Amino acid sequence: MPIFARPHYTSDATDFIESLKAARPEIEQEQRHGRSLLWDKQVDREFQAQAEAARVPQKPYVYQTGSDHA
């Protein structure tokens, strides 16, 4: 057994999450559903390629006008 091993230690955060999951077992399913609404999207590669092709290059300093006035 390593000298620094703490086999029975769990952090306060871990204890809180485990108690929350025990009290509300449906919470993981709700998290997966929320993730699917916000993040798990199908990417339209053709539209993405068209959008990239239509991009107009931006000047390094966007507020600079075309003239050389100081």
Backbone hydrogen bonds, N-H to C=O, Kabsch-Sander energy under -0.5 kcal/mol:
donor,donor_aa,acceptor,acceptor_aa,energy
5,A,2,P,-1.0
9,Y,6,R,-1.5
15,D,11,S,-2.4
16,F,12,D,-2.5
17,I,13,A,-2.5
18,E,14,T,-2.5
19,S,15,D,-2.3
20,L,16,F,-2.5
21,K,17,I,-2.5
22,A,18,E,-1.8
23,A,19,S,-2.2
24,R,20,L,-2.5
27,I,24,R,-1.8
28,E,25,P,-0.5
30,E,26,E,-2.0
31,Q,27,I,-2.2
32,R,28,E,-2.2
33,H,29,Q,-2.2
34,G,30,E,-2.5
35,R,31,Q,-2.5
36,S,32,R,-2.2
37,L,33,H,-1.6
38,L,34,G,-1.7
39,W,35,R,-3.4
40,D,35,R,-1.4
41,K,39,W,-2.0
45,R,43,V,-1.1
48,Q,44,D,-2.3
49,A,45,R,-2.3
50,Q,46,E,-2.2
51,A,47,F,-2.5
52,E,48,Q,-2.1
53,A,49,A,-2.1
54,A,50,Q,-1.6
55,R,52,E,-0.8
62,V,60,P,-0.6
64,Q,61,Y,-1.6
